[in-house]
């Protein structure tokens, strides 16, 4: 089996595995009703998340809000619902699924076991999972909303054009990153020391000639005493927020790093793979296509605390042929697994399998 075929087979194997408990148990509208009531009852969720229930009878969609979070509504209206309209003609049967639209769901500790029992009987779709975490690892993982958006296609086209005109050998030999300081909680001086992105910023301070990592905004840091102290610290170290870079502009650099944020990194890993530069990846949270990736073949793994980032950089500089090969393999993977057609195919496959679960 060729490399690209093997990568797609690994993705498909993970998909089949994630359906095992649902296919063994089956589902029903009554189970869905009970799950909706459970999610909405006080105490199930510690914080609100936007969760919708999508039902399709072969002709028309019904998409209703089970738990609301106003902050996430634009993601539903501007990305998810237009995507459903686009793939609707391809769907083979009716289904009844729950979809997490927000980045995270915060299930209260006493409700976790009951939540897991429900999602082993009711399809619950989300964009990433953490190995060993029962709340996310028992869900059905689907492509991130930023990969479903039409803007992703435009970015890929721009990256392809830029990458074709910038051979790897001519790219600048530094590690590049631009982004926001996000983590499992809203960042402040008390909690950010364990954020991978904060550790990346510290590495950039330590090795400024080889790591160019900058924040593009500070306004996501809460206005609290601890948040204000963190903002003052960051501004004293880095100055004003750096201007954001279009995804295509990253093709000017040989090495591009990605770290976890709130959970997985939306479209960052995908767009880096398209550049043909070397992806240096720290990740605990995984997206649907990660099972297809192999460390040192498609990307270079980085420790969770990013303490080995300088070591990885030195290895890549000392092994330029390997660096070229890793960048090329990553780009070929993107051409197989991360095109608009491949992403749509994957989501359609998930919903078609969900349609086979319904029992009266």
ZINOR-V474787 format. One record per backbone hydrogen bond with DSSP energy under -1.0 kcal/mol. NH is the residue of the N-H (numbers start at 0). CO is the residue of the C=O. E is the energy in kcal/mol with one decimal. If there is no record, write none. Layout:
nh = {NH | NH}
co = {CO | CO}
e = {E | E}
This chain:
nh = {5 | 6 | 7 | 8 | 9 | 10 | 11 | 12 | 13 | 14 | 15 | 16 | 17 | 19 | 22 | 23 | 24 | 25 | 26 | 31 | 32 | 33 | 34 | 35 | 36 | 37 | 38 | 39 | 40 | 43 | 45 | 50 | 51 | 52 | 53 | 54 | 55 | 56 | 61 | 63 | 65 | 66 | 71 | 72 | 75 | 76 | 77 | 78 | 79 | 80 | 82 | 83 | 84 | 85 | 86 | 87 | 89 | 90 | 94 | 96 | 97 | 98 | 99 | 100 | 101 | 107 | 110 | 111 | 114 | 115 | 116 | 117 | 118 | 120 | 121 | 124 | 125 | 128 | 132 | 136 | 138 | 139 | 141 | 146 | 148 | 151 | 153 | 154 | 155 | 156 | 157 | 158 | 159 | 160 | 161 | 162 | 163 | 164 | 169 | 170 | 171 | 173 | 174 | 175 | 176 | 178 | 181 | 188 | 191 | 193 | 194 | 198 | 199 | 200 | 201 | 202 | 203 | 204 | 205 | 206 | 209 | 210 | 211 | 213 | 215 | 220 | 223 | 227 | 228 | 229 | 230 | 231 | 232 | 233 | 234 | 235 | 236 | 237 | 238 | 241 | 248 | 249 | 250 | 251 | 252 | 253 | 254 | 255 | 256 | 257 | 260 | 267 | 270 | 271 | 272 | 273 | 274 | 277 | 279 | 280 | 281 | 285 | 289 | 291 | 292 | 295 | 296 | 297 | 299 | 301 | 305 | 308 | 311 | 312 | 313 | 314 | 315 | 316 | 317 | 318 | 322 | 323 | 324 | 325 | 326 | 327 | 328 | 329 | 330 | 331 | 332 | 333 | 334 | 335 | 336 | 337 | 342 | 343 | 344 | 345 | 346 | 347 | 348 | 349 | 350 | 351 | 352 | 353 | 354 | 356 | 358}
co = {1 | 2 | 3 | 4 | 5 | 6 | 7 | 8 | 9 | 10 | 11 | 12 | 13 | 16 | 18 | 19 | 20 | 21 | 356 | 27 | 28 | 29 | 30 | 31 | 32 | 33 | 34 | 35 | 36 | 40 | 105 | 66 | 98 | 63 | 96 | 61 | 94 | 59 | 54 | 52 | 50 | 50 | 68 | 69 | 71 | 72 | 73 | 74 | 74 | 75 | 78 | 79 | 80 | 81 | 82 | 83 | 86 | 87 | 55 | 53 | 122 | 51 | 124 | 49 | 49 | 43 | 107 | 108 | 110 | 111 | 112 | 113 | 114 | 117 | 117 | 97 | 139 | 285 | 129 | 132 | 135 | 123 | 125 | 143 | 144 | 148 | 149 | 150 | 151 | 152 | 153 | 154 | 155 | 156 | 157 | 158 | 159 | 160 | 166 | 167 | 251 | 171 | 209 | 254 | 211 | 213 | 179 | 225 | 187 | 190 | 191 | 194 | 195 | 196 | 197 | 198 | 199 | 200 | 201 | 202 | 206 | 206 | 174 | 176 | 178 | 217 | 221 | 223 | 224 | 225 | 226 | 227 | 228 | 229 | 230 | 231 | 232 | 233 | 234 | 214 | 245 | 246 | 247 | 248 | 249 | 171 | 173 | 277 | 175 | 279 | 262 | 264 | 266 | 267 | 268 | 269 | 271 | 253 | 255 | 299 | 257 | 128 | 286 | 288 | 289 | 298 | 293 | 293 | 278 | 280 | 302 | 305 | 307 | 308 | 309 | 310 | 311 | 312 | 313 | 314 | 318 | 319 | 320 | 321 | 322 | 323 | 324 | 325 | 326 | 327 | 328 | 329 | 330 | 331 | 332 | 333 | 338 | 339 | 340 | 341 | 342 | 343 | 344 | 345 | 346 | 347 | 348 | 349 | 350 | 353 | 26}
e = {-2.8 | -2.2 | -2.1 | -2.1 | -1.9 | -1.8 | -2.4 | -2.2 | -1.9 | -1.9 | -2.6 | -2.2 | -2.0 | -1.3 | -3.1 | -1.8 | -1.7 | -3.7 | -2.1 | -2.0 | -2.5 | -2.2 | -2.2 | -2.5 | -2.1 | -2.2 | -2.6 | -1.8 | -1.1 | -1.7 | -3.0 | -2.4 | -2.4 | -3.1 | -3.1 | -2.9 | -2.3 | -1.3 | -2.4 | -2.4 | -2.9 | -1.6 | -2.0 | -1.5 | -1.4 | -2.6 | -3.0 | -1.3 | -2.1 | -2.6 | -1.6 | -2.3 | -2.1 | -1.7 | -2.1 | -1.5 | -2.2 | -1.4 | -1.6 | -2.6 | -2.5 | -3.0 | -3.0 | -2.8 | -1.3 | -3.0 | -1.6 | -1.1 | -2.6 | -2.8 | -2.0 | -2.1 | -2.4 | -2.3 | -1.7 | -3.4 | -2.3 | -1.9 | -2.4 | -3.0 | -1.5 | -2.8 | -2.7 | -1.4 | -1.1 | -1.4 | -1.3 | -2.1 | -2.5 | -2.2 | -2.1 | -2.8 | -2.9 | -2.0 | -2.4 | -3.3 | -1.9 | -1.0 | -1.4 | -1.6 | -3.2 | -1.6 | -3.2 | -2.4 | -2.2 | -1.5 | -1.3 | -1.4 | -1.9 | -1.1 | -1.9 | -2.0 | -2.0 | -2.0 | -2.0 | -2.0 | -2.0 | -1.7 | -1.9 | -2.5 | -1.3 | -2.1 | -3.4 | -1.8 | -2.3 | -1.9 | -1.7 | -3.6 | -1.8 | -1.9 | -2.4 | -2.3 | -2.0 | -2.8 | -2.6 | -1.8 | -1.6 | -3.3 | -1.8 | -2.8 | -1.2 | -1.1 | -1.5 | -1.4 | -1.8 | -2.9 | -1.5 | -2.9 | -1.5 | -2.4 | -2.2 | -2.5 | -2.7 | -2.5 | -2.3 | -1.7 | -1.0 | -3.1 | -2.9 | -2.3 | -2.6 | -2.8 | -1.5 | -1.6 | -1.8 | -3.9 | -1.8 | -2.9 | -3.1 | -2.1 | -1.8 | -1.4 | -2.4 | -2.2 | -2.5 | -2.1 | -2.3 | -2.3 | -1.9 | -1.1 | -2.0 | -2.4 | -2.2 | -2.7 | -2.3 | -2.4 | -2.6 | -2.3 | -2.0 | -2.3 | -2.3 | -2.1 | -1.9 | -1.1 | -3.0 | -2.2 | -2.5 | -2.5 | -2.5 | -2.1 | -2.1 | -2.7 | -2.3 | -1.9 | -2.4 | -2.7 | -1.9 | -2.0 | -1.9 | -1.6 | -2.5}
